[in-house]
Amino acid sequence: MVWLYQDYQKETAYTVKHQLHQQIVKFMDDVIFREKQRNQAALEKFISTVMQEIFREIDSHTKLQYDGNLVLLLSYYIYHYSLKGINLTDFFDGEFTTFVKKNYQTELNQITPLLPEIEKRLDVSFTQADQLLFALFFSTLNYEVKSNEINAIMIAHGYATASSIANVCNRMLGNAVFTSIDMPVESTIFDISEKVVHYLEEYSVKQGILVLVDMGSLNMIYEQLKQNINQPILFIDQLSTPLALEVGNLIQQDRSLNEIAESMEEVVVPNVQLYQPKKSKKKAIITTCFSGLGVAIQIQKLLYDCLEDILEVDILPIEFAELQTSGLSEAFLSQYDVLSVIGTNDVHIPEMKFVYLENIISGNGNTQLKEIFENLLSEAEIREVNDRLVKNFSLIRVLESLTILDTKRIMEVIENCIQDLERRLALRLSNARKVAIYVHVACMVERLIRHAEITDFPDLEKFAFEHEKEIRVIQDIFSVLEPIYSVTIPLEEICYIYNILYLD
């Protein structure tokens, strides 16, 4: 893994993480295959049993869905390395350690409460290298929390009170809806507020947060919290299993915090308080691309360069599919004043300005830039931003930023393909569409080289049947790329090229 990092460290963090992920999965598969082929020693079996118990306990009241393979891998590692005192710290140079700490913060947060419990039950001590490796192992988890689902936590006084209720509710709801926090009986309102703040620091809370508490003044808790939250927060007191099940059902129906508050107020018994964040909204620009988050991140970097020292704005890369499916939530919009969405395809979010990346590259986005920044920047500053965009978003610069390919060579091949497309499909492509083809196809080739091709396309068979003639031509034209780069272009990628050619 360290060697991989050294080989790819000049690439984007997304690329490095993809390479590390493949290596970890391969290692995991090798370990699991070997372990299933041999008899475990008694101590190994004991470690596996204890680890399963720990994971089951944590799994019952968190949003994490652990699998048996990860438990087996961690048990293997503890038996063969940690218990034998083998220290791998020397393998972790400073740069790699910094990279893991920066890019695997979620995983490091996940293992923070886990490691002390393992150390206590197995009488073992973990080094920093162990912690970093565990974080990398955890990055392979395919736990899925719906991106549009509200985060919900239960807080109750008493040993295992909240976790017991959360365990029952999560099992009855068939999904890990609730996270739980058990508080000592003597805990104060300040202690509860501190726990909520810590939760907000640990987890990505896009849609707002719902807090079920057993007792305590909600206004007093909020007063402690209000300077630390940027998202809407809904408090409901008098926590009980029936109440939590009702709330859990509403969350699974994708109800907003406002809708849940209105529904629960009809119950009368609990005290319900919905608070909106006090902090002023941050300015934000969203970048997106259906080719993948990696491209959106590169667009983000180029935009930061263009706006540096002129305008302070958050530039947020978001998955195209997530935007198309869920749009922007109330919680997100309460936190950010979105100036524009910039990408390769319009996600059609109502009342949201969209700028095509190809318009910026081709220099046709002047009017849209004025609309975005007219109330924030002077005319001179807007001209400066535009000049930087022209410089930073030249086609060659963009392709060099998005891929590791020989830019001159790939552009020549794509240029010939575009000429064939226009001739064989009787098209007259605008400069903007040509730019979109250059960007998309170059990124596609790199994805295929890295075995990270797009594998999803809505109603693929029906779409391919309805546009069979054009798709055959597109396949034939772009097949020239396959022997050059030793790749095979799947049908899904061909269909996306069709959309670029024909869709508005």
Salt bridges, closest charged atoms under 4 A:
ASP30 OD2 - LYS26 NZ 3.51
GLU35 OE2 - ARG38 NH2 2.99
GLU44 OE2 - ARG38 NH2 2.88
GLU44 OE2 - HIS80 NE2 3.65
GLU57 OE1 - ARG121 NH2 2.63
GLU117 OE1 - LYS120 NZ 3.69
GLU117 OE2 - ARG121 NE 2.73
GLU149 OE2 - LYS63 NZ 3.57
GLU202 OE2 - HIS198 NE2 2.83
ASP214 OD1 - HIS157 ND1 3.19
GLU223 OE1 - LYS226 NZ 2.98
ASP254 OD1 - LYS146 NZ 3.20
ASP305 OD2 - ARG397 NH2 3.89
GLU322 OE2 - LYS206 NZ 3.20
ASP337 OD2 - LYS283 NZ 2.70
ASP346 OD2 - HIS348 ND1 3.63
GLU384 OE2 - ARG388 NE 3.02
ASP420 OD1 - ARG423 NH2 3.33
GLU422 OE2 - LYS434 NZ 3.96
GLU446 OE2 - ARG450 NE 3.04
GLU468 OE2 - ARG472 NH2 2.75
ASP476 OD2 - ARG424 NH1 2.75
GLU493 OE1 - HIS440 NE2 3.83
GLU493 OE1 - ARG447 NH2 2.67
ASP504 OD1 - ARG433 NH2 3.52
